[in-house]
């Protein structure tokens, strides 16, 4: 089983400094931790001089700990970097500290308090995986990778300018100071990358030199005679295990203009993510208003998708859920009118599934098992079984969310009532056409038009299917008014809004009719009555509803990323079935500046914000917000690669 929960750090206090019981070492110098950080990691990497004049700069460290290095870097960035520049800070941590311990550890330095409060407001739960957070109104992105350091870095895609080699002393934490770790550091380093560390251990010096760094000894801090710092001089060639899924790289981003096709949650979140990074974005929607398809449902549930073995599918949706909740909460803080209700969500389940999900040992802030009486007390009405409660989950009005996203940034232009029929290429620009002519051009296009996406991309290997879903609307009464949170079962019901509740939803991959059907209402109400027995009345035959179509894929994973150059794939990977070693293949090639986000199915409210973050990372050539194993599952060319692996050669 993939272990999702992490053991938090067990610390005691020594001379006012946190001390790790597991490693028998302090987190920072007992003399002055902030001075140590400044001398060893900031000055040791030539900061802030090295980030002057650069539009972005990437720092990575090998132990987040109390967050002191991050907060000190944040403060220096605020003081010295241009307002338009972006800092990317990447850090790993196997034993995350509790918020209370971080507050106590950093509270000594009052100059860091404003940054400390901003960090603690977005600090993730101790759940393994990549956690992306934005601070200082988007000027700084933090990618906190919780879990084993080597395993996390092996999954990372980034180009690091400066390394803080921290963590506990090599003799106390040997696995952090190995040749394999140094090789990963070299792989992730940009040209002219630097490193600095508090240690001067001989095997660390030799290992970094072997990995390609020029290493020098310099005076240490706080009574230590020596420490190490250096600069990358060479890197050995590394082979990717899946070159056909190698992420897109090295594109000119000087012209920050993008066209996004589609104004549902996928397109709106992609446009917003790009605009927050300084892009001018044109959103083109074929309907007369935004969020007309599935994103136009009156309510949508935001909750994780867990499995008993916590496979990669569940890992993706757990990470996406954590990011989306953070993202919605931050958006709500800036826009009080956003109809996002973090009420918690109750999922009713059989006893065996409750037991297996409880065995995941997720933090109680993420998941709590509940009995039927407890479940009823939480949601406000009688339910027939127990289940699990997600305290951070909630529900949102999708159309209002899309509208807020598109109005939040002045650099987003919305064009309604224009249907894109094809794309063309004019030098370094994509041209977007309707039946009447060219609607515009830009170096980057993001296709987010649901099941229409494959035809626009002219990529038949993008397998997307429309699945019909019908909702049922019920009038509010005294019983139904007591429902305070969504309840999920085989379907779901959301609390009253504007005098009605939303019950959903059918799932039909065959029927394509947009007509509201009586038998689908009966199906929705039958499932509701089986789980919330007090909710059904005889007068419920006078119900209304809505039909929408979800874009889904055969493997139920969304399709997110750069669109592959199909001719290159067929020419270079035609013999995949023969079992040729991966090192024998060239890395993937993509249509320049063409991205896609589709196939989100019924979970788009959870997956689309993180998908948008990923596309913005790729378009800006920034560190990617997800581990490679999950990127491979999302890759737009995955169906083409599977086809090539099946085809006979010769």
N, C-alpha and C positions, 0 to 999 in steps of 0.2 A: 504493500500500500504506500502511495506517495504521502509522506508526512507533511501535512499542511501547517498544523500549528507548530510554533517554535517555543523552545524553552527561553523564558526571559532571563536576563542577567540577574544573578544572585550577588548582591554587593553588600559590603559594609563600609563604614566611613573611617578613614585613617588620616588624621591631621586635616580634616575637612575635605579630603579628596576621596572620590569613590574608588574602592579596592575590589577587584574581582576575586571571589572565592574560588571560582573554577580555575583561573590561571595564576593565582597568587601574585598579582601585580596590580599597580595603580593604573588608572586610565590616563592620567597626565601628571606632570611634575608637581611635587608637593611645594616647590618654591613658588611657582606662578605658571599655571597651565596656559594662560593666554599669551604670556611672553614666550613660552616654549613654542606654541603654535606659530607665533609670528616669526620667531627666529629660525625654526627648523623647516617649517613647511611653506610659509609665505615667502620670506626672504630667500630661503634655500632654493626655491623655484623661480627666483627673479621676479616676484610679483610685488607691486602691480605693474612694473615696467613692461612686462611681456604681453600684457593684454591691451596696452594702449594702442589705439588706432585699428583694433580688430573688431569686426561686427559681432563675433562670438568667440567664446573661449571655453574650453572643456577641461575640468579638473576631475580626477578620480582618486579615490582613497580606498585603502584596504581594511578599514575598520571604522564604522560610523561612531560607535561608542556613545558618548554623551552628546555628540553633535558639535563639540567645541570647535573643531577645525572648520566645519561647515559654516557655523555662525561667524567665526572670525573672518572667513573668506567673504561672507555676505556683507559684513560691515565694511571691509576694505573695498569691495566692488562698488558699494553705494557711494563711497567717498571719492573714488578715482576713475571709474569707468564712465564712458559717455552714456547718456540716458537711453539711447537707441540700441546699445549693445546688449547681448544676451549671454548670461553665464549658465553653463550646464555643469552641474555637480553630480557625479556618480559615486555611489558608495555602497559597500557591502557590509552586512552585519548578521552574524549567526545567532547572537544572543542579544536581542534588542532590549534596551533599558525601558523601564516603565516611565511614563510621563513625569510622575512625581520625582523620580530619581534624577531625570534630566533637569527638571526645574531646580532642584536642590544643588546639583553640580554646577550649573551655569549661573545661578542667582548671585554669586559673588561679584560678577562683573556687570555693573549696572549699564555700561555702554552697550552690552549685548541684549539687554532686556526686551527692547522692541522687536528684535529679530527672533528672540527666543519665543515670545508669545505667538508670533506668526508661524513658527515651526510647529509648536505644540498644537496649534489649531488644525493642522493638516497631517500631523504625525499618524502613520497607519497603525492598524492593529497588528499584533504579532502573528501574521499569516505569511507563509513562505511565498516568494514570488517577487516580481518587479512592481514597484509602487512609484508612479509618476505624480509629482506635485509641483505646482507653480507658486512662486512667492514674489513679493514686491511688484504686484500688479503685472506679472508676466515677464519681468526682467530676468528672473532666475528660475530655472527648472531644476528640480531635485529628482533624481532617479535613485530610489533607495531599494537595493536588492537584498531582501531578507532571506538568509539561508547560507549554505556553505560558500565560502569566498571563491574557491577555485571553480566549483560547479557554476556559480553565478557568472563569473567573468567569462567562462567558456561559452556562455549563452548570449553574451553581450555583443552588440554591433555598435562601435563607436570609434572615434579618432581622438585620443586624449592628448592634450597639450602639456599637462602637468600632473605628476603623480605624487600623492601623499602616501608614502609607504609607512602606514601606522599599524595599529594592532599591538599586541603585547610583545615583549622581548622574544627574540628567536628561540632562546632556550626554554621559554615557557609556552610558546605557541608555534611549534616547529612546522605545522602544516601550512602556515601562512608564508613561509620563507623557503620555498623549494624551487628547483630548476623548472618544474612544470608551471608553477605560478609565474616565474619570471618570463617564461616563454609566452604566456598569455598576456602579460603586461606589454611585452614587445609587440605582439600581434595587434593590440589595441592602441598602440602609440602612433600619433601623427609624426610627420617629419620634424626633426628638431625637438621632439618631446623631451622634457626634463623630469627628474625625480629627486626627491629628498626624503631622508629618513633619519630617525634619532639614533639608529644603531650603527656600529662600525664592525659588526661580526665578520670574520674573515670569509665564511662560506657565503654570506650575503654579497659581499664585494665580488667574489669570484663568480657567483651565479649571475649577477647582473652584467658583469663584463662578458661572460659567455653568451648571454642573451642579446648582446649588441650595444650595451651602454658603455660610454667612457665614464669611469667612476673615479672620484677624488675624495680623499679624506679632508675634512675641515674640522675646526674646533667645535666641540659639542656644547650642549646647553646644561647649565646648572651643575657644574662639577664633573660632567662627563668629558673625558679627554678628546674623543673624536666622534664624528658621525660621518655619514656618506651622503653625497649628492652627485648628480651626473646628468649626462645628455645622451640621447640615442644617436648612435653613429651608423648603425647598419641593422637590417632585419633579415632573418633567414626566410626563405620562401615557405609559406604555410599553405596546406591544401585544405579546401573546404570539403566536408563530408557530403554535402549536397550542392554542388556548384550550380545546378539548374534552379536552385532556390536562393542563390546569392542575392542579398538585397541590392537594390539600385544604388549607385554611388556617383560621385564626381560629375554633377550637372551644374551648369552655370545658373546661379540664382540671383544674378544682378537685376533682372527684370522681374520684379515681384508682382506679377499680374496673373490671375487664374480665373478661368470660367468653370463654374460648377453647374452641372446639369441635373436639376431636380431640387425641389424645395421641401422635401419631407425631412424627417429627422436625420437621415444619413447625409443629405446634401447640406442642410442648415448647419449641422454640427461641423462638417468639413469646412464650410465657408467661414464659420466663426473661428475655428482653430487657425486657419491661414491668416485671417484678418488680425487676430491677436498677435501674430508674428510679423506684422507690418506689411501684409500683402493687400493689394487692391483686388477685390473679388467681385465678379459679375455672376449672379445666380439666375439661371434661366429655368422657368417653370412653365410647362405646357398648359396648366390649368389657370383659371382666373384668380385663384388664391393659393396660398401656401398650404401644405399638409392636407392634400385632398384625398389621398389614398389611405393606406393603413394608418399613417400618422395623423389622420383626421378623426380617429376614434375619440370619443368624449373623455375617456380616462384610460390610462395605461399603468400597469404595475411594474415597479422596479424592484427586483429581487434576484438573488443569486440562483444558479443552477448547479446543484451539488449531486455527486454520485458517491456511492459507498466506497469505491476504490479511489476516488478523487483523481480520475484520469485526466488527460491533457485537456479534454473538452470542458470538464468541470473546473480545471485550473484557469482556463481562459475566462470563463464566465464569472469565476470568483474574483479574479483581478479586474475584469471589466466592471463588475458591480461595485467594488471598492472605489475605483476611479470615478464612476458615474455619480455615486453618492457624494463624494468629495466635490465633484464638479457642479452638481446641482445645488449643494449647500452654499458653495462660493457664489454661484450665480444668484441664488435667492438673497444672499447678503447684500448684493449690489442692486437687486431689483425685487423689492418687497412684493410687488404685484404678481410675481411668478407663481402660478398655481402648482407648486410642488409641496406635497404633504408627507413629511417623513414620520408617519404614524407608526411604523413597523408593519410587517406583513405576517399573517398566519397561514401556514401551509398544513392542511390536514393530511395525515398519512397513516398507513397501517402500522401496527406496533413494530413489525420487523424492520421496516424502513426507518422508523424513528430511532430504533436501537442502533442500526448501522450508521446513521448519520451522527448520532451522539458519540459513537466510537471514534469519529474523526477528531474529537477533542478540540474543536474550534473554540476560541474565546467566547464567553457569554455575551460580549458586546456584538458578536456576529451571529450566533445561533444558540437558542435555548430549547430543550425539549419541554413540552407541556402536555398535561393530561387534558381530557375533554372538559372538565370543570374549569381548569386553569385557562384553557383556550377560550371558553365562553366568556369568562370574566375579562379577558384581554380585549376581545373583539366587540363585546357588548351584546351578544345574543347567543342562544343555545346552539351548540354544534354537536354532531353525532360522534366525533372521535377526537383523539388527541392529535398532536402533530409537532411541528417545530415553529418557533417564533424567531423572526429576523428583526431585531430591534432597530437597525439602521435603515431598513427598507421602507418603501412607501409607494405613493402613487402620484401621477402628474397628469396634467391636461396637455397632450402632445402638441396639438395645434398652437396653443398659446406659447408653449416652449419654443417651437419653431419660429414663431413670430418674434419673440424676444431675442432669439439668437441672431436673426437677420437684421434686427433694428439696433442691436447692442453696439455694433461697430460702424462708424460713419463711412468706412472704406468699402462696405458691402453695398452693391447696387443690385436691386431686385427687378427682374424683367418677367412679367407675367403674361400668360396667354400666347406664348410662342413655343411651338413644338420643334425640337431639334430632330432633324431627319438623318443627318449624316455629318461626319467630320472630314476635313481635308487638311492637307499639310502645305504650308507656304513658307519655305525656308525654315527658320527656327520657330515658327508660329503654327499653332493649331487654329484652323478656321472652323467655325460652328455654323451650320447651315440649317435653315428651315426650308419648306417648299417654296417660299417666296424669295429666298436669297440668303446672303451671309448675315448672320446676326452679330458677329464679332470675332475677334481673334486674340489669342494669348499664348504665351509659351507653355502654360500648364493648363490642362483640362482635367477635371475630376468628374467622372460619370457616376451619378448617384440616382439613376432613374429606375430603380426597382427591376422588374423582370424585362424592361425594355433595354437594359444595359448591353447585353451581348450583341444585339443588332447594331447599336451605335458604335461599339468598339470594333465591329467587323471581326469578331473573334468567336468563331463557333465553338471553340473548346470551353468557353465560359458557360457552364451549365447552370441555368437558373430557371426555376419553375414557379408559376403563379399558383398559390393555394388560397382557396376561397374561405373566408371566415365571416360568420354572421353573429352580431351582437344582439342582445335583447335588452330593451329599456323597461324598467319597472318604476311605477310611481312610488314616491315615498309615502310611508304610513308610520304610525307610532312605533311599530316593531322595527321596521327597516331604518328608521331614523337613529336608532341606538347603535347601529353598526359604525364603528369608529376607525376601522382599518380594512384593507382588502383581505379577503379570505380566499385562498386558492385550494383547489381539489383537482378533479379532472378538468374543471373549468375554473372560473373565478367570479367574484362579485366585488364591486368597489362601493365605497360609501356614497351617500346621497350628495349630489351636486346639482344645483338648479332644479330641485324637486324630483330628481330621478336617480335610480341606481343603474349601473351598467353590469350586465351579466354576459359572460362570454366563455369561450367563443368556439364555434364549430371549426372543423378542419377538414376541408374537402379539396383534394387535388384533382378531381375529375370534373365536377360541375363548375361552369364558368359564368353562370347567370348572375347578374347584379340585382335581381329581384329578391326582395325579402320574402322568405318562405315560412309558412306556418309550422312545418315539421321541424325546422331548425330551431324555432322558438321553443317548441315542445321539448326538443333535446336539451337545450340550455336550461329550461325550467326543471326538467326531470333531474338533472345533475345537481342543480341548486337545492331542490327539495330533499334529495338524499343526504345532503350535508348540513343544510341550515333549515331544519324542519318548520320553523315558525315563519318562514319567508313567503310561502306560497299561499295565495288566496284564490277563491273561485273566480273573482273578477279579473284575474290575470290573463284572460283570453283577449283582452283589449290592449295588447301590448304593441309597442313599436320597436323598431330596430334599425340596424345598419349593416350593409355588406361592404367588405373591403378585401383586397387581395394582397397577401404577403408574398414577397420574393424569397424563395427557399432554394437550397442546393441539395444534391443527392446525399451528401455526407453531413448535412445540417450545420456545417461551418460556414460563416460568412466568407465572402470573397473580398479581400482588401489588399491593396498595394498597387505596384506598377504593372502595367500590362506588357506581357512578353512579346518579343518579336517572333512570331510563329515560324517564319521561314528559317530563322537561325536555329530555333529549337529542333525543327525537323531535320535540318542538315547536320547539326552537331550531336544530337542525342538519339539518333535513329536506332542505334545499337544498344540501348539501355538494357534490353532483355538479355543480352549476352553476358551480363555480369562483369563488364569491364570496370577496373578500379576507378573510383571517383577522380583520382588525381590525373587521369588521362583526358579529362574533359575541360573545355574552356568554361569560364564563369558565364552565367546567364546574361542575355542581352535584352534590353527593353525598348519599347517605343518611347522616345524621349519626351518626358513631361506629361505622359498620359497615365492617369490613375483611376482606380475604381473602388467603390465601396457599395456593395449590394449583397443580397442573399441573407439578410439579417433575420428573416422569418418573423416569428412572434416575439423575439427577444431584442428587437432593435433598440428599444429604449435603454437597454443595458449595454449592448455592444457598440452602438454607433459612436458615442463620445470617444471611446478608446480607439476605435477605428479611425476617427477623425484626427486624433492625436498622432497616430502612426503615419497617416498620409502627410500631415504637416511636418513631421520629423523627416520623412523621405524627401519631400519637396525642398526642404531647407538644408538637406545634407547634415542633419544633426543626429546625436545619439538616439537610437531607437528605443521605444518605451516598452518593448516586449522581448522575451527570450526567443532565441532562434527556433526552438522546437515549436512554439506557438506560431511564429511567423510562417514556418513551412506549412502548417495546417491551413493558414489563411491565404496562402499564395495563389494569385490568379491563374498560374500555369499548372496547378497541381493535377487537374483533370487531363491536361495534355500530356504531362509526364506519365501519368498512369496509363494512358492510351499507348504511348511509345513503349512502355515496359511490356505491354501485352502483345504488340504487333510482332509478327514473324519477320526475321531479318533475311536478307539475301533473296 
